[in-house]
Amino acid sequence: MTHETLGSNAEAGASAGLVATQSVRLFDEENPLVLESGETLAPVDVAYETYGELNAERSNAIIFCHALTGDAHAAGHHGEPKTDGWWDSMIGPGKPVDTNTYFVVCSNLLGGCSGTTGPSSIDPKTGTPYGLRFPHFSVRDLVEVQRRLLKDLGIERLYAGIGGSLGGMQILQWAIDHPGEMKNALVICASSRLTPENIAFSSVARNAIMRDVNFQNGDYYGTDRQPDSGLSVARMLGHITYVSEQALERKFGRERRDTQGPTFGIDFQIESYLDHQAEKFLGRFDANTYLYLSRVMDYFDPFADEEAAVARLRENPTRFLVVSFDTDWRFSTAHSLEIGRVLEQAGCDFVREEIASPWGHDSFLLPVPDYHQLVRDFLAGKR
Amino acid sequence: MTHETLGSNAEAGASAGLVATQSVRLFDEENPLVLESGETLAPVDVAYETYGELNAERSNAIIFCHALTGDAHAAGHHGEPKTDGWWDSMIGPGKPVDTNTYFVVCSNLLGGCSGTTGPSSIDPKTGTPYGLRFPHFSVRDLVEVQRRLLKDLGIERLYAGIGGSLGGMQILQWAIDHPGEMKNALVICASSRLTPENIAFSSVARNAIMRDVNFQNGDYYGTDRQPDSGLSVARMLGHITYVSEQALERKFGRERRDTQGPTFGIDFQIESYLDHQAEKFLGRFDANTYLYLSRVMDYFDPFADEEAAVARLRENPTRFLVVSFDTDWRFSTAHSLEIGRVLEQAGCDFVREEIASPWGHDSFLLPVPDYHQLVRDFLAGKR
């Protein structure tokens, strides 16, 4: 298939020893993507980036799966405007996932809005963006699209798969569904089953988007009315759950801006932070993608039939690393304990560790020393 | 002053030995309310209810202060349509606050939307509703309006003041500001200082309201566009914080409605619950009141100057009961511990207790046996 370089960042990427975002059509009318639901989708284009070099044995590939609001730009420093990859602290020469050793692939997820086919893409049947006519899909579908990408890149076995949050859910599903394909599975602050509280937060975020009068039932593309209010509120709410109470205390406390007493504007620094997060998000994210990917998380439940799951995991050769952070209250250690419980029952080879970090769910993106050392050691087989 | 009975519920109220909602003008052009900020406000009407009989010594009065979304209808079963008072499990004949013994008063707060002057009231200067031109006010102002109501009812000293959440904040402020006026102060799942996370949740709720395109900068009254979307989202979000994770797990789990797989409607029972809460709320609450009262909570900080607070509390004759619930994560026990710490430093007579209850912040409104026994015993001087 033809791989196309997106944008004019090849030079920037190359200068850092990295490749800029590329795009490839993985499914077309003749070979559509067949979703777990049975529905088909075509064409499906996928945006991806790679870092490092695939070795001759094709044995050093690592897939990174992104979380709810991620994209293919996991590492390096490029794009227009130039931005750091979202997991640049983890991936690169000399970093925990050392691109002098490993060949790293990261793609924008199915349903995404950063180069991969999603609800903002043109539906060939109508010539207009899918909007809410885009089919629902599952974590398994997210995995299958990425497996096809790897096949296209000539990769049949992975040295490792790594993901945090929704990313970790994909890694877990991948390792369960395809024994032997992933040597090491790093499942970081993920969940095998959202709690009703988790679902509630996502539901409120979706309500903020869908009740926005500018949402127009998802057909806001190309109109002069965008559901920016709803998407802002969703993002602000998300950020509360990404950060621990103590991190907010440490970073903002009750510090005020220099206002003269109560207003309904931005009086407290914490309000300024939330407002800034919303503002940044609007420029890069699509409201419909938020709906689809958050709904995918709600339904993820690979251990629903626990007996079957345990049976499937028996003799699975994958080594699992299950990591949580002590202050993460979005997917607390209880979620990781549950994953560990099932892996243990199935006799899997796994390490489960809770890392101390004040930053809550966000910790997985931050250079927490114990955590980075753990990832490095686990990949080297020292853990 | 003239006390007017609101609505046609006198009979229903009387039959239960209760009085229906009444209204009284407490401040007028000649005697305006002077707010802590120095601004003045007039007229100020206050809606209130009373239960039980004031004794001859006028020594058995108890004030109940309501929380963010409460009203004067704390007990009994009346109104149109008939509704239970929001704290009916606590107040009534034979109940923990026994109306055979005590005379109970509860009023709708300043800034409210259920009979007391607030942003939806007519500004006499313009002849139109205040909207966001209503002045900002403080917890101290909330207290002063209620003190004036009591004065008008001929009550100079209170046997007790009781409040949960924002209600407890008022009780705390009252006891600090007016030593000797309140014999017993029951401060229930309250806070002396919101954390940045608390403020963040309120900020997102306010953003949902104010970014709603139908908000019209607060001047939505009488138009055909109301900020219902924003108010719904605010309410849903509030409810997540009122209930503990384990209560949601117990009540809803991951139970689904009978849908055929993913939709963006109401797939999970928890979503149905949130939707129902939003729906009920829209009929009875005003978005601007939500803004004002939540902002009041953000700024509440009676121990900001701790030395001064301790000095003021010394030799305060009030007995304090400070109650928290182990699963309350809106105002966790840490908030009550902080109140207790300052009371202890000042040598106050106080009992601080954490009650085990699975229901989170909502517990204060529920008939949790240990909690009700504690309130009963404390009022009887047995604790």
Interface residues (C-beta under 8 A of the other chain):
Chain A: S37 L132 H136 R193 L194 T195 P196 E197 I199 A200 F201 S203 V204 R206 N207 A208 M210 R211 D212 V213 N214 S229 S232 V233 M236 L237 I240 E245 L248 E249 K251 F252 G253 R254 G261 P262 T263 F264 D267 F268 Q269 I270 E271 L274 A278 L291 R295 V296 D298 Y299 D301
Chain B: S37 L132 H136 R193 L194 T195 P196 E197 I199 A200 F201 S203 V204 R206 N207 A208 M210 R211 D212 V213 N214 S229 S232 V233 M236 L237 I240 E245 L248 E249 K251 F252 G253 R254 G261 P262 T263 F264 D267 F268 Q269 I270 E271 L274 A278 L291 R295 V296 D298 Y299 D301
